[in-house]
Amino acid sequence: MKPVWVVDDDRSIRWVFEKALAREGIPHRSFGLATEALEALATDSPQVLVSDIRMPGTSGLELLQTVKARFPSLPVIIMTAYSDLESAVAAFQGGAFEYLPKPFDVDQAVELIRRALDESLRDESAEEAPASSPEILGQAPSMQEVFRAIGRLSQSSATVLLTGESGSGKELVARALHRHSPRAGKPFVAINTAAMPKDLLESELFGHERGAFTGAQQMRRGRFEQAEGGTLFLDEIGDMPFDLQTRLLRVLSDGQFYRVGGHQPLKANVRVIAATHQDLEARVREGLFREDLYHRLNVIRLRLPPLRERREDIVLLAKHFLAKSARELGTEPKRLSDEATNFLAAHDWPGNVRQLENVCHWLTVMAPGQSIELPDLPPELRQETSRASEGDWTTALQREVEKALVRGESDLMDSMTRTFERILIARALAHTGGRRIEAANLLGIGRNTITRKIADLGIEDKPGSVATSHS
């Protein structure tokens, strides 16, 4: 792990950080001026950068801008004694990981640095992952079609619209499209357009000039400029504010844009991949999404199937995520029992692949033994299935069919039809107190039919039995 860099012109602040980080065993390096840190960047880089915002000469925001331009994924924590909204907004607009107002609690500051370290190390492992494991896993025909589409698009720069439920892996596909394209050597920049308010989103996308608004102390490059020559992934595009849709349409149409507060047009050489979990056609009809932008984005459309439509991949993915979590935690991978495997394969996974990965990580930490049994699964997961079964018998029936298919059973039509008829007739007889004619009338079948089925289905036929009492 590389050291944490602390940049502050106040020697006492540097001393506090040095002692606290040394006590925690975290490697560190201190600088009294931003210019010193910038000089050091020529030959080295930190794991996390902690910087004051106001210093003699180069400010912390200028340092932030330079660092993020060179190392977009490097977490930067900005601290200042000026606890005002403008500074916080400017820090976050510059891409800061977190904002730390002075005076601060040392333990909380160290905890914040630990969070930033975790984020940085996670990003590094994510970048290294393709060398040791597949980018996207999937044996289901629907996923094979996605893989074929990625291959067909590998030499294209066409705009792509990814649709699919939340958690179905849209960003993974976007990254794969970038990695296998002629733009692979240039940046891949992602932004969730639903994750920030309109004013911040505009600056985040297009950048801003110095003085464009309160707190804009320096010019800042937006995501379009950061992604120059590469790929810009616009997640949750369906939630983009309407007036920003107009600006985006102009970029896609003309290949030019303006920074916020700017008057000089800038050229955009960027491939746009957009994604949404929403029905864009419906949003167009409702007047919430521009029809011309929809057609501009919908050049090539790729639908990612939800996990319940690719059940043959669930066990494959679960084993992969259990192994991945074990590597991250430095433990042996846990195994799924047959019962747990069948349960996971039959579950509907409303949160899709992301939910399955979270469950596998939970199991790696919380399951007591190496073999994961059904009672070891998260209680809310089992309750979710139970509620679905209680509230919707067709969902429960679907789940039973899926379980049987996973177990490799055959002749399902005959066996499940017999089970259905047995339950239906037995409950109708129970309701009528065993009176067959009345039960047959309720079921819409004849007396001879119900008598034959009682015998054929093996419904109990003994004196006093509900099934055989005569009217």
N, C-alpha and C positions, 0 to 999 in steps of 0.2 A: 504493500500500500504506500502510495506517495504521501508526503506530509501535507498537513493543513497549513495554509498561509494566512497569517494575520497581518493586516495593514492598518496602522493607526498612528497618527503623529503624537498621540499621548502615550508617553513611555509607561505610565502606571497601568494603562489598559493592556498594553502589550505584556507587561509583567504578570498581570492577573491571568491572562490567557496562557502564557507560557507555563506557569505553575499548575494551573488546572489541567491542561492537556498532558503535561509530564506526569501528573498524579494518575491520570487515566491510561497512561501508556500509549498515547496518540502522538505520532511523530508530527513535528511542527516547525515552522520557520517564520520569523517576524520581520516586518519592514516598517520603517518610520514614514515613508512617503510612497505614493502610488507610482511615481516614476521609478523607484527602486524595484518595485514588483514587476513593472513593465520590462525593465532591463533583464530581470531574471527569467522572464518568460521566453527570452530568446533562446535559452538553453535548457529550460526546465519547465515543469507545470505542476500545480498542486492537485490533490484529490478533492479538496474543498477550499474555497477562498472566502475569508471573513474580512470585510473592509469597512472602515469608517466612510461616511458619505461626504463630509466636509473636511478637507485637508489643504494645507498650503500647496499651491501649484495645481497639479492634476487632481480632480475630484474623484470620489469613489464611484460616481455615476459614469464618468469618463472611463475609469478603469473597468467598470462593469461592461460597458459597451465594447471595449477592445477585447476583453476576455471572451465574451459571448460570441463575438464575431469569429474568433479563432477556435474556441472550444465550446460549441453550442450546448453540450450536455453537462458542462462543469457547473455544479451547484455553487452559487454565490450568495452569501449572507451579508446583507447591508445593515450596518448599525449607525445610529446617529443620536445625538442629544436633542435634536430638533424633531420632536414627536408631532409632526404636522402631516396633514393629509397629502399635501403636494409631494413631500419627500417619499411617502409610502407609495403613492401612485406612480411617481417617476421610477422608483426602484423596481416595482413589479412590471411596469411597461418595458423596462430595460431587460427583463428576463430573470430578475432575482429569485432565488429559491425561497428566501424568507427575509423578513424585515425585523430587526432587533433594536428596539428603542432603549436608550440609556436613561437612567441607570438600569442595569439588568442583574438578575440573580445568576450567579456563576454556574450553579448546577443546571439551571434551565438553559443557559447558553451552551453548556457542554452537551446537554441532551439534544439541543437543536443541531449541533455539529454532528453528533452521532447519526441523527436522522439523515442529514445531508450526505454523510459518508455512506450510509446504507444505500441511498439513492444512487450515488456515484458508482459504487461497486456493482449494484444491480444493473446499471446501464452498461458497464463494461462486460459483465457476464452475458448480457443479452446480445452484445455485439459479437462476442466470441462464440455464441451458441451455434450458429449455422455451420461452423467447422466441425462440430462434434455431434450434431443431431439434425434431423430434417427441419426445414423451415416450417412446414405445415404437414400434419399427419392426416391421412385419410384414405381408406380403402373403398369406401362407399362409392357407387357409380356417380352420385351427385358431386362428390368431391373430386373424382377423377375428371369430371367435366370441367371443374374449376381449374385443375392443373393444366388441362389441355388448353384452356383459354389463356392462362398465363404464358404458356409456350407460344401460342399463336400471336400474342401481343408483345413478345419479347423484343422485336425490332421496330415496334411502333412507338410513336409519341402521341398517339390519339388520347383525347380526354376519356377517362373511364368513370362510370358511375357504379359504385358498389352498393347493393342493397342487401338487407338482412337484419335479423333481430339483434338487439344489443347482446354483445358477448359472443357473436358467431365468428369473429376473427377477421373483421374487415381491415383493420390496420395491418395484420400479418400479411394479408393478400396484397395490400398496397405496397408494403415493403418488398415483397417478392417481385411484384411488377417492376419496381424501381431497380432491384438488384440484378434482374435479368434483362435490363434495357440498356441501350447505348449510353444512358445517363448515369450508369452505376457509379462512375468515378466522381460524380458531383453530389451535392448534399441532398439528403432526404429530410424534408422539414414537415412536421405534423402539427396541426392545430385543431383543437376542438372548438368549433364555432359556437357551441351552446354553453361553453364553460365560463364565458366572461361577458360583462355588459357591453352594450353597443359601442360606447365611446372608447373603451379600452380595446375592443376587437378591431375597430377601424385602424387605430394606431398600430396594433399588433400585426395586422395584415400588410398595411401599406407604409408603416413607419411615420415619423413626423419630423418637422423642422424645428430647430431651436426657437422657443418662444411661441410655438403653435397653440399652446394652452398652458395654464398654470401648472408649474412643475416640470415643464419640458425645457430643462436647462441645457440640453445638448441635442443635436440632431441624432436620430435613431433610425437604423435600417429596419424595415419590416420583414415579414416572413417571405414576401415575394422576392425581395432582394437577397435574403439569406439563402434562398433556394435557387439562385441564379444558375442556370445550366442543368439543374437537377429536377427533383420532383417535389411538388407541394401537395400534401394530403390534407384535405379539408373534411374533417369528421363532423358528423351531425349537421350537414349542410341544410337540412330541412328547417333548422331552427334559426338560421341566419336572419337578422332583422331586414325588413323589406328594402329600406334605403341603401343598405350595404350590398344587397343583391344587385342593385343598379350599378354600383361601382365595380363589383366582381364581373358582371356582364361586360362592362366596358373593357376590362383587362383582357377577358377571353376573346372579345371581338377585335380589339385594336392592338393588343399586345403592349399597351402603354398604361401607366397609372401615375398618380401624383401622391407624394407624401402628404400627410395632414399638414396644412399650412404652407404647402409648397406650390410653386408656380412653374416649375420645370418638369416636363414630362419625362418619365423614366421608362425604358424598354424592359419588358419581362420575357425572358427566355426560360419558361418554366412549363413542365408538364403537370397538369392538374388532375389529381385523382380525388373524387368526391365520394362521400359515403353517407348513408342515412338509414335509420331503422323505420322511417316514416313512409307513408304512401304519398309520394310527391304529386302524383296525378290528383289525388284528393285535395291536397293543399293548394294546388293550382286552381281547382274548381272553387275552393273556398276563398280565393283571393289572397292567400297567405304566402304564395310563392309565385314568382314571375314565370309566366309560360315560356317567354323567350330564353330565360336563363335555364329553365328545365331542358329545353331542346338543345341548348348549347352544351350542357353537361352530359346529356343522355346520348352521346355519340356511340359509345359502346357500353352496354349494361351487363353487369355480372351479378347474379344473385347468389348469395351464400346461404346454403340450406341450414336451418336450425338443427340442433343436435338430435332432436327426436326424429328427424327425417334421415338420419345417418347412424342408426343405432349400432350397426356393425362396427362403427369406429369408437364407441364409448369405452369398451374394455381396453382397446389399443391405446387410447388417449389416457385413460386412468393409469395404466401401467407406466406410461411415459411420464406423467406428472408425478407419480409416486417416486420414480427414480430421480427425477429432477429435484424434487423437494429433499430427498435423502442426500443428494450431492451438496445442495446448498447448506444443509444442516450438519453435514459430516457424519451421517448415520447409514446403516444398512437399509436398503429399500424394503418396505413392508409388502406383504402379499395379500391378495384378496381371496377370501374363501369363496366356494362355489355359490353359497347363498348370498353373500354380499355382491358378488359379480352379477348374479341374476337380477338383484334389486337395482343396481346401478344401470344395467342395460335396459331395464324396463321403465326407469324413471323418465319423466318428461323434460327435465332440465330447462325450466323457463329462463334461466340465466345463461344457458348454452355452455360453450367451451370454457368461458371465464368462470362460471359457477362450478363446473367440474374441477377445474384446476384449484380453485379455492378450497373445495371439499377435500381434495387429495392432500393439499398442504396441511389442512386441519387434521386429517387422519395421521399424517406423518408425525405430527406433534402430539396428538391427544390419544390415539389408539394405544392401549396398554401393551399389547403383544405384537409379535412380528406378523402374525396372521390376523387380518382384519375380518372380524365376524359381523353379522348383521346388527347386533346390539351396539357395536362400536361406532356405527355411522352417526353423524350429527343428529340429535333429536329432532331439530326443525325439519330435516330432510325427510325423516320417517313420518313426521306429523303432516307434512305437505302431501305426501302420498295418501296418508290416511284420510285427510280432509277431502281430497279429490275423490277417493273411493266412496266416502259417505255422501258427498254432495252430488255426484254425477255417475250413475251406474254405467253409462256408456263408456266413460273414461276408465272406470274400473275394469270393464269388459275388455277394452282395448289393451289395458295393461296385462291382463291375464293371457290374452292372445300372444302378446309380445313375449311374455315370459316363456310360454310354451314353445314359441318359435326359437327363442334363444337356447332352450333345452334340447332343440332338435326333434321335437315331437312331430308326428305325422297324423293323418286322418283327423285333423282338427275339426273339420266341418261336422263329421258324424259325432265325435265324442262331445263337442261343445254344444251341439244341437240337442243331444240327449240330456246333457246336464241342464240346459235351459228349460226344456220341456218338463223334466223331473221337478225342478224348483217351481215352475209355473203351476203345474197341476197340484202339487203338494200344498202350496200356499192357498190356492183356490179352494181345495177341500177343507183346509183348516178354517178358512173364512166362513164356509157354509156349514160347518159342523159335520163334515163328512157326507153331505147330501150330494150324490154324484150328478143328478139331473140339474140341480141348481148350479153346481160348479161348472158343468159342461156348458150351460147357457151363458154364464159369465165369461167363459173362455171363447165362446163362439164355435164350439164343436159339438158333435152328437154324443148321445149316451154310449152307443157302441164304441165310438172312437175313444172316449175317456176310459172305458173299461179295458179296451185292448191295450192302451198305452200304460195304464196302471200295472198290468201284468208284464208288458214288454220292458218297461223301465225299472222294474223291480221295486216299485213303491210298496211298502209293507202291506201285507194282506193277512192280517190276523184279527181275531175277534176283538172288538172294541177299538180297533185302529181307526183313526180319522179317515184314512184313505179308503177303508172298505166298509164303512158304515153305510147302510142302505137307507134310501129315503122311503 
